[in-house]
Amino acid sequence: MFYCYGISEDLDTILTDTIILCGYNPREQTSFMLSIPRDTFIGKDKNNGRATDKINSLYTISPEKAMDKVSEITGIPVKYYAVINTDSLVNVVDIIGGVEFDVPIDMKYDDPTQNLHIDLEAGMQKIDGKKAEQLLRFRHNNNGSSYSWEYGDNDYGRMRTQREFIKELAKQTIRFKNIPKIKILTNEVFNNLETNLTFDQVVAYVPYAINIDTEKIDGQQLPGVSEKCNEVWFFIHNKKETEELVKAMIEQMENKIEESK
């Protein structure tokens, strides 16, 4: 059993832009991804909450601090972390020749202060590295519209799109035509990774990863609600629902659900 949390760095700050807890069972070829909203409250009193009481601020201290908090929130003893920068993701997508992906909505957003310009049309299309960056950073359009409520608007929708894209990226990376590129891909990712995993540990999982059943990747989001406290928006996770969800995800990853039938 292997548990790791991965985070991506925002292009212009050292805050974490995306946090995903991942679990992988090479024996069963099952896995899960649990998105943890970057605004998740980690302080003691939400009524006196400040921006530094969000989980994404912990990376400014150390990735280990963020890892420990992920363990505390989920109840999973996470031992490994991986900080992935955007350039690495862009390069991986381009190395495999792009990813066929169904963009859920039209995306049009411009932020000159970040040199961020997103311009994507809804529908199935080839996503190259540049478009992947746009897709994964999108939250809302210039006119304020976003994903549908059912899909999950703003940050919730973005996290869902991120999980879906990662699944497609994994699926299309391990296609036969890309197998010869595995070594190149492994080096590209590891050389642009801040992690407590060794290169040998990463390489040891490669033979299993190329056989992973991407249809068995369970993607979920930490249960909870957004709430404005002390003039700051936080995501307040539901402890009971989190415990139930994590238990179900682990059981499914271990195939205990099927075994009990």
DODREN-649442 format. One line per field, with one value per residue (C-alpha): residue in three letters; x, y, z; residue number from 1. Coordinates in Angstrom, 1 decimal, padded with zeros to 4 digits. Layout:
BEGIN
res Ala | ... .
px X | ... .
py Y | ... .
pz Z | ... .
n NUM | ... .
***
This chain:
BEGIN
res Met | Phe | Tyr | Cys | Tyr | Gly | Ile | Ser | Glu | Asp | Leu | Asp | Thr | Ile | Leu | Thr | Asp | Thr | Ile | Ile | Leu | Cys | Gly | Tyr | Asn | Pro | Arg | Glu | Gln | Thr | Ser | Phe | Met | Leu | Ser | Ile | Pro | Arg | Asp | Thr | Phe | Ile | Gly | Lys | Asp | Lys | Asn | Asn | Gly | Arg | Ala | Thr | Asp | Lys | Ile | Asn | Ser | Leu | Tyr | Thr | Ile | Ser | Pro | Glu | Lys | Ala | Met | Asp | Lys | Val | Ser | Glu | Ile | Thr | Gly | Ile | Pro | Val | Lys | Tyr | Tyr | Ala | Val | Ile | Asn | Thr | Asp | Ser | Leu | Val | Asn | Val | Val | Asp | Ile | Ile | Gly | Gly | Val | Glu | Phe | Asp | Val | Pro | Ile | Asp | Met | Lys | Tyr | Asp | Asp | Pro | Thr | Gln | Asn | Leu | His | Ile | Asp | Leu | Glu | Ala | Gly | Met | Gln | Lys | Ile | Asp | Gly | Lys | Lys | Ala | Glu | Gln | Leu | Leu | Arg | Phe | Arg | His | Asn | Asn | Asn | Gly | Ser | Ser | Tyr | Ser | Trp | Glu | Tyr | Gly | Asp | Asn | Asp | Tyr | Gly | Arg | Met | Arg | Thr | Gln | Arg | Glu | Phe | Ile | Lys | Glu | Leu | Ala | Lys | Gln | Thr | Ile | Arg | Phe | Lys | Asn | Ile | Pro | Lys | Ile | Lys | Ile | Leu | Thr | Asn | Glu | Val | Phe | Asn | Asn | Leu | Glu | Thr | Asn | Leu | Thr | Phe | Asp | Gln | Val | Val | Ala | Tyr | Val | Pro | Tyr | Ala | Ile | Asn | Ile | Asp | Thr | Glu | Lys | Ile | Asp | Gly | Gln | Gln | Leu | Pro | Gly | Val | Ser | Glu | Lys | Cys | Asn | Glu | Val | Trp | Phe | Phe | Ile | His | Asn | Lys | Lys | Glu | Thr | Glu | Glu | Leu | Val | Lys | Ala | Met | Ile | Glu | Gln | Met | Glu | Asn | Lys | Ile | Glu | Glu | Ser | Lys .
px 000.0 | 001.4 | 000.1 | 001.4 | 000.1 | 000.9 | 000.8 | 001.3 | 002.9 | 001.2 | 003.1 | 003.6 | 003.6 | 005.0 | 001.5 | 000.1 | -002.4 | -003.6 | -003.5 | -004.4 | -003.9 | -003.2 | -003.4 | -002.2 | -002.4 | -000.1 | -001.4 | -005.0 | -004.1 | -006.5 | -006.0 | -007.8 | -007.3 | -008.8 | -008.8 | -008.2 | -009.4 | -006.5 | -008.8 | -009.3 | -009.4 | -006.6 | -006.8 | -008.3 | -011.1 | -012.7 | -014.3 | -010.9 | -009.6 | -006.9 | -005.6 | -002.7 | -005.2 | -005.6 | -003.9 | -002.1 | -000.1 | 001.7 | 003.9 | 005.6 | 006.8 | 007.7 | 006.0 | 006.3 | 004.1 | 001.4 | 001.8 | 001.3 | -001.9 | -003.2 | -002.6 | -004.5 | -007.5 | -007.9 | -006.6 | -004.3 | -000.6 | 000.9 | 004.7 | 005.5 | 005.0 | 005.7 | 005.6 | 005.1 | 005.7 | 003.6 | 006.5 | 007.0 | 003.3 | 003.4 | 006.5 | 005.0 | 001.9 | 003.9 | 006.3 | 003.4 | 002.0 | -000.9 | -004.0 | -007.5 | -009.8 | -013.5 | -013.3 | -016.6 | -017.3 | -016.1 | -013.2 | -012.3 | -010.3 | -007.5 | -005.3 | -002.5 | -000.9 | -000.1 | 000.3 | -002.5 | -004.7 | -007.2 | -009.1 | -010.6 | -013.8 | -015.9 | -015.7 | -013.4 | -010.0 | -006.3 | -004.8 | -001.2 | 001.0 | 000.0 | -003.7 | -003.2 | -001.9 | -005.0 | -007.4 | -006.0 | -005.9 | -009.3 | -011.9 | -014.2 | -014.7 | -014.1 | -017.9 | -018.0 | -019.6 | -018.1 | -018.9 | -022.4 | -023.6 | -024.0 | -020.4 | -019.0 | -018.4 | -015.2 | -012.6 | -014.8 | -015.1 | -011.5 | -010.6 | -012.9 | -011.4 | -007.9 | -008.8 | -010.4 | -007.5 | -005.0 | -006.9 | -006.8 | -003.1 | -002.3 | -004.4 | -002.9 | 000.6 | 000.7 | -000.6 | 001.7 | 003.1 | 004.3 | 005.9 | 009.4 | 009.1 | 008.6 | 012.3 | 012.2 | 009.0 | 010.3 | 013.4 | 011.4 | 009.1 | 011.7 | 014.1 | 011.4 | 010.1 | 010.5 | 009.9 | 011.1 | 010.9 | 014.1 | 014.6 | 014.9 | 011.6 | 009.9 | 011.5 | 010.5 | 006.8 | 007.1 | 006.6 | 003.4 | 002.2 | 002.3 | -000.3 | -002.6 | -006.3 | -007.2 | -010.9 | -010.3 | -009.1 | -011.6 | -011.7 | -013.3 | -013.2 | -012.9 | -016.4 | -017.4 | -018.7 | -017.4 | -017.9 | -017.0 | -015.5 | -013.9 | -014.2 | -012.1 | -013.5 | -012.6 | -013.5 | -014.7 | -014.3 | -016.8 | -014.9 | -017.6 | -018.2 | -014.4 | -013.9 | -016.7 | -015.4 | -011.8 | -012.8 | -014.9 | -012.1 | -009.5 | -011.9 | -012.5 | -008.8 | -008.2 | -011.2 | -012.7 | -016.1 | -016.1 | -014.7 | -017.4 | -020.2 .
py 000.0 | 003.4 | 006.8 | 010.1 | 013.6 | 015.7 | 019.5 | 021.9 | 025.3 | 028.5 | 030.2 | 033.4 | 032.5 | 029.7 | 028.8 | 025.5 | 025.8 | 022.1 | 019.4 | 015.8 | 012.8 | 009.7 | 006.0 | 003.1 | -000.6 | -002.3 | -005.8 | -004.9 | -002.2 | 000.2 | 003.7 | 006.9 | 010.6 | 012.9 | 016.6 | 018.8 | 022.4 | 024.8 | 027.0 | 024.1 | 025.6 | 024.3 | 026.9 | 026.5 | 029.1 | 029.9 | 033.0 | 034.5 | 032.9 | 034.5 | 033.7 | 031.9 | 029.4 | 027.8 | 024.6 | 026.0 | 028.3 | 025.4 | 024.8 | 028.1 | 026.4 | 023.0 | 020.3 | 018.0 | 020.3 | 020.2 | 016.4 | 016.0 | 018.1 | 016.0 | 012.9 | 014.6 | 015.6 | 012.3 | 009.8 | 008.3 | 007.9 | 009.7 | 009.2 | 010.7 | 014.0 | 015.3 | 019.0 | 019.2 | 022.5 | 023.6 | 023.4 | 019.7 | 018.9 | 021.0 | 019.1 | 015.7 | 016.4 | 017.5 | 014.5 | 012.1 | 014.1 | 015.7 | 014.4 | 013.9 | 015.5 | 016.6 | 020.2 | 020.6 | 024.3 | 027.3 | 028.9 | 032.5 | 034.3 | 036.9 | 038.0 | 040.3 | 040.5 | 036.7 | 036.7 | 034.2 | 034.0 | 031.1 | 030.5 | 027.1 | 025.9 | 023.1 | 019.7 | 016.8 | 018.0 | 017.5 | 019.3 | 020.2 | 021.4 | 025.1 | 024.2 | 021.9 | 024.7 | 026.8 | 024.0 | 023.1 | 026.7 | 027.8 | 028.7 | 031.2 | 033.3 | 037.0 | 037.6 | 035.7 | 032.5 | 029.2 | 025.5 | 024.4 | 023.9 | 020.2 | 019.9 | 022.0 | 025.7 | 027.7 | 025.8 | 022.7 | 022.5 | 023.1 | 020.2 | 017.9 | 018.9 | 018.4 | 014.8 | 013.9 | 015.3 | 013.4 | 010.2 | 010.8 | 011.8 | 008.5 | 006.5 | 008.0 | 008.0 | 004.2 | 003.6 | 001.2 | 004.0 | 005.9 | 002.9 | 003.6 | 007.1 | 006.0 | 006.5 | 010.0 | 010.8 | 009.4 | 011.6 | 014.6 | 014.3 | 013.4 | 016.2 | 018.7 | 017.3 | 018.3 | 015.0 | 012.8 | 009.8 | 008.6 | 008.0 | 004.3 | 004.3 | 006.1 | 003.7 | 000.7 | 001.5 | 002.1 | -001.6 | -001.6 | 001.8 | 001.0 | -001.7 | 000.4 | 000.1 | 003.8 | 002.8 | 001.9 | 005.3 | 006.6 | 010.4 | 012.3 | 015.6 | 016.2 | 016.6 | 020.0 | 023.4 | 026.9 | 029.4 | 033.1 | 033.6 | 036.8 | 038.2 | 035.3 | 032.4 | 029.0 | 025.4 | 023.7 | 020.0 | 017.6 | 015.2 | 012.5 | 012.5 | 012.5 | 009.5 | 007.6 | 008.6 | 007.7 | 004.3 | 003.6 | 004.6 | 002.4 | -000.5 | -000.1 | 000.2 | -003.0 | -004.7 | -005.5 | -004.4 | -007.1 | -009.7 | -009.1 | -009.7 .
pz 000.0 | -000.9 | 000.2 | -001.0 | -001.2 | -004.2 | -004.5 | -007.3 | -006.8 | -007.9 | -010.6 | -008.7 | -005.1 | -002.9 | -001.7 | -002.9 | -005.6 | -005.6 | -002.9 | -003.7 | -001.5 | -003.5 | -002.6 | -004.7 | -004.3 | -006.9 | -006.1 | -006.9 | -009.4 | -007.6 | -006.5 | -005.3 | -005.5 | -002.7 | -003.5 | -000.5 | -001.0 | -000.6 | 001.7 | 004.2 | 007.7 | 010.0 | 012.8 | 016.3 | 016.1 | 012.8 | 014.2 | 014.6 | 011.4 | 009.2 | 005.8 | 007.4 | 008.9 | 005.4 | 004.6 | 001.6 | 003.8 | 005.5 | 002.5 | 003.3 | 006.5 | 004.9 | 002.8 | 005.8 | 007.8 | 005.1 | 004.9 | 008.6 | 008.4 | 005.5 | 007.7 | 010.6 | 008.5 | 006.7 | 009.4 | 006.9 | 007.9 | 004.9 | 004.6 | 001.3 | -000.5 | -004.0 | -005.0 | -008.7 | -010.6 | -013.5 | -016.0 | -015.4 | -016.0 | -019.2 | -020.4 | -019.6 | -021.6 | -024.6 | -024.3 | -024.8 | -027.6 | -025.8 | -024.1 | -025.6 | -023.1 | -023.0 | -021.7 | -019.7 | -020.5 | -022.5 | -020.6 | -021.1 | -018.5 | -018.4 | -015.5 | -016.8 | -013.3 | -013.6 | -017.3 | -017.3 | -020.4 | -020.7 | -023.9 | -024.4 | -026.0 | -024.6 | -026.1 | -026.9 | -028.1 | -028.0 | -025.0 | -025.3 | -022.4 | -022.8 | -022.9 | -019.9 | -017.8 | -018.8 | -018.1 | -014.7 | -013.5 | -014.6 | -011.9 | -013.5 | -016.7 | -017.1 | -016.7 | -013.4 | -014.7 | -013.8 | -013.9 | -013.2 | -009.6 | -010.3 | -011.7 | -008.9 | -009.4 | -009.0 | -006.9 | -006.6 | -010.3 | -010.8 | -008.5 | -010.3 | -013.7 | -012.3 | -011.1 | -014.4 | -016.4 | -014.3 | -014.9 | -018.6 | -018.5 | -016.7 | -019.1 | -022.2 | -020.8 | -020.5 | -024.0 | -026.0 | -028.1 | -025.0 | -023.2 | -024.8 | -023.3 | -019.7 | -018.8 | -020.3 | -018.5 | -015.1 | -015.4 | -016.4 | -013.5 | -010.9 | -011.9 | -011.4 | -008.2 | -004.6 | -002.7 | 000.1 | -002.3 | -003.7 | -007.4 | -006.8 | -005.0 | -007.9 | -010.5 | -008.4 | -009.0 | -012.7 | -013.8 | -011.7 | -012.9 | -016.6 | -015.9 | -013.7 | -014.4 | -014.8 | -014.7 | -011.0 | -010.0 | -007.5 | -007.5 | -004.6 | -002.8 | 001.0 | 002.4 | 003.8 | 003.1 | 002.3 | 005.0 | 005.5 | 009.0 | 010.2 | 006.7 | 005.3 | 003.2 | 004.5 | 003.6 | 006.8 | 006.4 | 007.9 | 010.2 | 010.3 | 006.6 | 005.9 | 008.2 | 006.3 | 002.9 | 003.6 | 005.0 | 001.9 | -000.4 | 001.3 | 001.4 | -002.3 | -003.0 | -001.1 | -002.8 | 000.6 | -000.7 | -003.4 | -001.0 | 001.5 | -001.0 .
n 1 | 2 | 3 | 4 | 5 | 6 | 7 | 8 | 9 | 10 | 11 | 12 | 13 | 14 | 15 | 16 | 17 | 18 | 19 | 20 | 21 | 22 | 23 | 24 | 25 | 26 | 27 | 28 | 29 | 30 | 31 | 32 | 33 | 34 | 35 | 36 | 37 | 38 | 39 | 40 | 41 | 42 | 43 | 44 | 45 | 46 | 47 | 48 | 49 | 50 | 51 | 52 | 53 | 54 | 55 | 56 | 57 | 58 | 59 | 60 | 61 | 62 | 63 | 64 | 65 | 66 | 67 | 68 | 69 | 70 | 71 | 72 | 73 | 74 | 75 | 76 | 77 | 78 | 79 | 80 | 81 | 82 | 83 | 84 | 85 | 86 | 87 | 88 | 89 | 90 | 91 | 92 | 93 | 94 | 95 | 96 | 97 | 98 | 99 | 100 | 101 | 102 | 103 | 104 | 105 | 106 | 107 | 108 | 109 | 110 | 111 | 112 | 113 | 114 | 115 | 116 | 117 | 118 | 119 | 120 | 121 | 122 | 123 | 124 | 125 | 126 | 127 | 128 | 129 | 130 | 131 | 132 | 133 | 134 | 135 | 136 | 137 | 138 | 139 | 140 | 141 | 142 | 143 | 144 | 145 | 146 | 147 | 148 | 149 | 150 | 151 | 152 | 153 | 154 | 155 | 156 | 157 | 158 | 159 | 160 | 161 | 162 | 163 | 164 | 165 | 166 | 167 | 168 | 169 | 170 | 171 | 172 | 173 | 174 | 175 | 176 | 177 | 178 | 179 | 180 | 181 | 182 | 183 | 184 | 185 | 186 | 187 | 188 | 189 | 190 | 191 | 192 | 193 | 194 | 195 | 196 | 197 | 198 | 199 | 200 | 201 | 202 | 203 | 204 | 205 | 206 | 207 | 208 | 209 | 210 | 211 | 212 | 213 | 214 | 215 | 216 | 217 | 218 | 219 | 220 | 221 | 222 | 223 | 224 | 225 | 226 | 227 | 228 | 229 | 230 | 231 | 232 | 233 | 234 | 235 | 236 | 237 | 238 | 239 | 240 | 241 | 242 | 243 | 244 | 245 | 246 | 247 | 248 | 249 | 250 | 251 | 252 | 253 | 254 | 255 | 256 | 257 | 258 | 259 | 260 | 261 .
***
